[in-house]
Amino acid sequence: MKLPRRRFLHLAAGAAAIPAASRVARAQAYPSRPVRIVVGFPPGQTGDISARLLGQWLSDRLGQPFVIENRPGASSSIATELVVNAPPDGYTLLWVVTSNYINATLKTNLPYNFIRDIEPVASTTRSTLVAVVNPSVPVKTVPELIGYAKANPGKLNMASGGIGNSTHLAGELFKMMTGIEMFHVPYRGSAPALTDLISGQVQVMFDLTPSSIGYIRAGQLRALAVTTATRSGALPELPTIGEFVPGYEASAAGGFGAPKGTPVEIIRKLNTEINAGLSDPDVRSRYASLGSVPNPGSPADFGKLIAAETEKWATVIKFAGIKPE
């Protein structure tokens, strides 16, 4: 039977609309069951606390639990591999951290390619690190630290929470841009590093603000400057390192990722709700107390940030000759 042209075009248009309609319906129905957010750090660490803030927001907004699943180890590589291999249906999300960008260059044997295998969902925050010294070190400013390090080569030991994490690379970037030498002493996390910094076993650290701020306020550590491009609301009296070292900027830039192939409609829905959370005054205030600044944007914006951060830290890793543990 030969259909009239008008009838044929009408049926063809209707058939083409079916996939689009089903995609819209799928996004509208999402989520219909609990969603897990996989975090590559133990409970109570800065990344875990940050993820829980937005996890609760999403639970309240979307009517299903967004459950934090802690999978610590290997600088978030274990958590990332789990998400890469999860079904791309929006029910398994990754809390993306700076270690993901660093690992892309530092670890050549990863069973995944982060940029290829993780869909950017939404950027969330940029978290401040702070340059701190033991009070016995005779410096109170960044220029004084640079001058002291140059006058006393080999005398300063720089602690970090582990090889290849943000507390390590922020210090290596500082060394690269100032031409100073400090001996790197890695620890298994910030807590033991801070213990030795307070006791004077090591002298310098570029630490995430929430870990150090109590010791700074108690006078057990001396803060010199923050690492972000702008001053921190948590420590407003401190200058930025960039005020003395033009172009210096280091932060823990986090966000949400999903397995490759996750439906774009679900990613857009998550992005919209996450951005709404980042605009909420209460959420913003709570992030400010952690030394974090909301950094909303589109999935494409987050993809550009991931690419830029990966390239930036690759340069530092190669310059410093950093090798994985």
Phi, psi and omega per residue, in radians:
M1 nan 2.288 -3.137
K2 -1.644 2.129 -3.124
L3 -1.440 2.504 2.981
P4 -1.030 2.574 -3.058
R5 -0.972 -0.773 -3.102
R6 -1.092 -0.734 3.135
R7 -1.134 -0.688 3.136
F8 -1.097 -0.811 -3.129
L9 -1.121 -0.647 3.121
H10 -1.105 -0.785 3.138
L11 -1.153 -0.705 3.135
A12 -1.097 -0.741 3.121
A13 -1.110 -0.708 3.125
G14 -1.115 -0.710 3.128
A15 -1.132 -0.693 3.127
A16 -1.146 -0.512 -3.094
A17 -1.357 -0.324 -3.077
I18 -1.057 -0.866 3.113
P19 -1.031 -0.715 3.139
A20 -1.112 -0.728 3.139
A21 -1.133 -0.687 -3.139
S22 -1.191 -0.599 3.100
R23 -1.150 -0.742 3.120
V24 -1.095 -0.772 3.136
A25 -1.084 -0.691 3.122
R26 -1.090 -0.750 3.137
A27 -1.170 -0.671 -3.141
Q28 -1.158 -0.606 -3.124
A29 -1.370 -0.308 -3.093
Y30 -1.347 2.397 -0.130
P31 -1.581 2.518 3.111
S32 -1.848 0.025 3.097
R33 -2.711 3.002 -3.103
P34 -1.032 2.573 3.105
V35 -1.983 2.399 3.090
R36 -1.820 2.402 3.043
I37 -1.905 1.976 -3.067
V38 -1.551 2.151 -3.099
V39 -2.031 2.264 -3.050
G40 -1.495 0.437 -3.110
F41 -2.440 2.776 -3.135
P42 -1.191 2.811 3.056
P43 -1.005 2.488 3.072
G44 1.661 -0.308 3.078
Q45 -1.346 2.880 -3.016
T46 -0.967 -0.801 3.141
G47 -1.071 -0.688 3.127
D48 -1.138 -0.790 3.137
I49 -1.082 -0.747 -3.131
S50 -1.102 -0.749 -3.141
A51 -1.123 -0.676 -3.121
R52 -1.148 -0.583 3.114
L53 -1.036 -0.878 -3.119
L54 -1.371 -0.472 3.043
G55 -1.063 -0.729 3.103
Q56 -1.166 -0.700 3.101
W57 -1.045 -0.821 -3.128
L58 -1.135 -0.657 3.093
S59 -1.046 -0.791 -3.116
D60 -1.178 -0.664 -3.060
R61 -1.368 -0.635 -2.983
L62 -1.862 -0.055 2.960
G63 1.355 0.206 3.038
Q64 -2.341 2.610 3.131
P65 -1.152 2.308 2.944
F66 -1.815 1.766 -2.917
V67 -1.684 2.258 3.087
I68 -1.367 2.244 3.068
E69 -2.070 1.905 -3.102
N70 -1.455 2.121 3.077
R71 -2.255 1.259 -3.071
P72 -1.248 2.770 3.043
G73 2.224 2.548 3.041
A74 0.964 0.719 3.080
S75 0.903 0.824 3.085
S76 1.340 0.076 3.138
S77 -1.197 -0.622 3.133
I78 -1.118 -0.800 3.113
A79 -1.094 -0.734 -3.109
T80 -1.129 -0.760 3.132
E81 -1.073 -0.673 3.116
L82 -1.048 -0.785 -3.101
V83 -1.237 -0.702 3.109
V84 -0.963 -0.658 -3.072
N85 -1.620 0.050 3.139
A86 -1.423 2.746 3.067
P87 -1.028 2.392 -3.115
P88 -1.451 1.138 -3.047
D89 -2.096 0.105 3.118
G90 1.535 -0.003 -3.085
Y91 -1.759 0.029 2.991
T92 -2.338 2.065 -3.117
L93 -2.105 2.690 3.103
L94 -1.911 2.333 2.955
W95 -1.440 1.830 -3.052
V96 -1.387 2.359 -3.121
V97 -2.292 2.954 -3.123
T98 -1.024 -0.551 3.112
S99 -0.987 -0.546 3.111
N100 -1.094 -0.694 3.136
Y101 -1.241 -0.676 -3.123
I102 -1.196 -0.779 -3.089
N103 -1.058 -0.497 -3.111
A104 -1.005 -0.534 3.106
T105 -1.770 -0.691 -3.015
L106 -1.220 -0.673 -3.052
K107 -1.928 1.878 -3.041
T108 -1.498 -0.152 -3.076
N109 -1.918 0.408 3.124
L110 -1.135 2.513 -3.137
P111 -1.443 0.360 3.119
Y112 -2.718 2.865 3.010
N113 -1.985 1.941 -2.969
F114 -1.003 -0.859 -3.083
I115 -1.150 -0.607 -3.122
R116 -1.376 -0.630 -2.910
D117 -1.770 -0.125 3.119
I118 -2.070 2.221 3.062
E119 -1.413 2.229 3.000
P120 -1.175 2.273 3.109
V121 -1.833 -0.969 -3.116
A122 -2.856 2.363 2.912
S123 -1.274 2.531 -3.125
T124 -2.009 -1.110 -3.057
T125 -2.508 2.822 2.854
R126 -1.970 2.142 -3.072
S127 -1.810 2.400 -3.065
T128 -1.404 2.446 2.880
L129 -1.860 2.799 -3.120
V130 -2.304 2.366 3.081
A131 -1.433 2.064 -3.111
V132 -2.193 2.630 3.093
V133 -2.302 2.751 2.967
N134 -1.153 2.419 -3.086
P135 -1.010 -0.298 3.116
S136 -1.293 -0.307 3.115
V137 -1.297 2.178 -2.999
P138 -1.409 1.003 3.093
V139 -2.438 2.573 3.112
K140 -2.232 -0.110 -3.122
T141 -2.387 2.890 3.086
V142 -1.097 -0.805 3.095
P143 -1.026 -0.643 3.111
E144 -1.170 -0.645 3.098
L145 -1.120 -0.760 3.126
I146 -1.087 -0.802 3.138
G147 -1.100 -0.728 -3.136
Y148 -1.146 -0.734 -3.136
A149 -1.118 -0.685 -3.141
K150 -1.236 -0.576 3.135
A151 -1.401 -0.318 -3.091
N152 -2.286 1.141 -3.084
P153 -1.053 2.339 3.111
G154 1.445 0.016 -3.067
K155 -1.579 -0.428 -3.070
L156 -1.701 2.261 3.023
N157 -1.816 2.258 -3.103
M158 -1.850 2.026 3.124
A159 -1.446 2.734 2.976
S160 -2.607 2.926 3.103
G161 -1.436 0.146 3.096
G162 2.513 2.659 3.140
I163 -1.080 2.194 3.033
G164 1.537 0.033 3.075
N165 -1.647 3.124 -3.018
S166 -1.108 -0.584 3.140
T167 -1.196 -0.452 3.068
H168 -1.393 -0.890 -3.027
L169 -1.201 -0.518 3.071
A170 -1.085 -0.690 3.099
G171 -1.225 -0.689 3.130
E172 -1.156 -0.643 3.069
L173 -1.093 -0.724 3.110
F174 -1.078 -0.785 3.110
K175 -1.067 -0.762 -3.109
M176 -1.104 -0.710 -3.044
M177 -1.442 -0.317 -3.116
T178 -1.888 -0.262 -3.140
G179 1.319 0.318 3.139
I180 -1.655 2.879 3.087
E181 -2.001 2.261 2.962
M182 -2.429 2.415 -3.107
F183 -1.438 2.165 -3.083
H184 -1.405 2.257 3.088
V185 -2.124 1.778 -3.120
P186 -1.440 2.547 3.079
Y187 -2.175 2.972 3.074
R188 -1.616 1.275 -3.130
G189 1.896 2.838 -3.104
S190 -1.251 -0.572 -3.053
A191 -1.011 -0.910 3.118
P192 -1.178 -0.537 3.096
A193 -1.119 -0.748 3.134
L194 -1.166 -0.618 3.095
T195 -1.023 -0.811 3.137
D196 -1.273 -0.511 3.084
L197 -1.171 -0.750 3.136
I198 -1.140 -0.635 -3.118
S199 -1.414 -0.190 3.111
G200 1.610 0.093 3.097
Q201 -1.171 -0.560 2.981
V202 -2.208 2.858 -2.966
Q203 -2.005 -0.434 -2.991
V204 -2.392 2.583 3.010
M205 -2.709 2.548 3.010
F206 -1.901 1.663 -2.958
D207 -1.962 2.711 3.011
L208 -1.100 2.402 -3.009
T209 -0.951 -0.795 -3.085
P210 -1.024 -0.565 -3.122
S211 -1.233 -0.607 -2.996
S212 -1.742 -0.334 -2.908
I213 -1.084 -0.621 3.119
G214 -1.123 -0.709 3.130
Y215 -1.224 -0.583 3.088
I216 -1.134 -0.824 -3.116
R217 -1.172 -0.479 3.125
A218 -1.482 -0.057 3.137
G219 1.409 0.150 -3.137
Q220 -1.429 -0.355 3.047
L221 -2.304 2.621 3.081
R222 -1.860 2.134 3.120
A223 -1.573 2.367 -3.130
L224 -1.801 -0.750 -3.067
A225 -2.974 2.852 3.038
V226 -1.746 2.809 -2.993
T227 -1.631 -0.245 -3.075
T228 -1.349 2.945 -3.094
A229 -1.225 -0.453 3.102
T230 -2.118 2.819 -3.122
R231 -1.176 2.730 -3.049
S232 -1.657 2.395 3.057
G233 -1.160 -0.437 3.130
A234 -1.307 -0.506 3.133
L235 -2.364 1.157 -2.977
P236 -1.139 -0.336 -3.112
E237 -1.353 -0.259 -3.065
L238 -1.514 2.436 3.012
P239 -1.315 3.011 2.993
T240 -1.599 2.691 3.050
I241 -1.083 -0.602 -3.133
G242 -1.086 -0.326 3.071
E243 -1.197 -0.357 -3.135
F244 -2.015 -0.450 3.122
V245 -2.136 1.539 -3.027
P246 -0.941 2.298 3.110
G247 1.619 -0.189 -3.140
Y248 -1.265 2.312 3.027
E249 -2.773 2.264 3.063
A250 -2.521 2.368 3.119
S251 -2.692 2.833 3.019
A252 -1.607 1.773 -3.033
A253 -1.710 1.879 -3.027
G254 -1.923 3.078 3.116
G255 3.074 -2.897 3.118
F256 -1.978 2.414 3.017
G257 -2.229 2.896 3.132
A258 -2.463 2.819 3.099
P259 -1.034 2.550 3.098
K260 -0.990 2.377 3.134
G261 1.668 -0.014 3.062
T262 -1.060 2.329 -3.080
P263 -0.928 2.356 -3.069
V264 -1.081 -0.550 3.141
E265 -1.150 -0.647 3.106
I266 -1.214 -0.718 3.108
I267 -1.072 -0.748 3.134
R268 -1.118 -0.703 3.141
K269 -1.116 -0.788 3.103
L270 -1.083 -0.762 -3.135
N271 -1.037 -0.767 3.130
T272 -1.064 -0.775 -3.091
E273 -1.259 -0.643 3.101
I274 -1.142 -0.759 3.103
N275 -1.095 -0.625 3.076
A276 -1.107 -0.709 3.101
G277 -1.099 -0.701 -3.134
L278 -1.194 -0.306 3.092
S279 -1.630 -0.156 -3.119
D280 -1.266 2.239 -3.079
P281 -0.988 -0.702 -3.129
D282 -1.161 -0.763 3.121
V283 -1.114 -0.765 3.131
R284 -1.063 -0.704 3.138
S285 -1.125 -0.721 -3.132
R286 -1.188 -0.651 3.062
Y287 -1.172 -0.670 3.119
A288 -1.034 -0.633 3.130
S289 -1.167 -0.346 3.087
L290 -1.638 0.051 -3.087
G291 1.330 0.472 -3.099
S292 -2.020 2.526 3.119
V293 -2.022 2.179 3.100
P294 -0.984 2.456 -3.078
N295 -2.371 1.142 -3.063
P296 -1.221 2.859 3.112
G297 2.976 -3.137 -3.136
S298 -1.420 2.915 3.013
P299 -0.974 -0.676 3.117
A300 -1.113 -0.683 3.094
D301 -1.050 -0.761 -3.135
F302 -1.161 -0.647 3.079
G303 -1.061 -0.701 3.102
K304 -1.155 -0.699 3.116
L305 -1.097 -0.767 3.124
I306 -1.024 -0.803 -3.130
A307 -1.109 -0.737 -3.113
A308 -1.179 -0.751 3.141
E309 -1.164 -0.675 3.120
T310 -1.081 -0.767 3.129
E311 -1.157 -0.718 -3.128
K312 -1.063 -0.867 -3.079
W313 -1.286 -0.446 3.037
A314 -1.073 -0.695 3.121
T315 -1.091 -0.764 -3.132
V316 -1.160 -0.760 -3.124
I317 -1.047 -0.777 -3.120
K318 -1.206 -0.697 3.133
F319 -1.101 -0.765 -3.078
A320 -1.475 -0.158 -3.139
G321 1.151 0.630 -3.064
I322 -1.299 2.361 3.099
K323 -2.073 2.572 3.107
P324 -1.188 2.793 3.120
E325 -1.170 nan nan
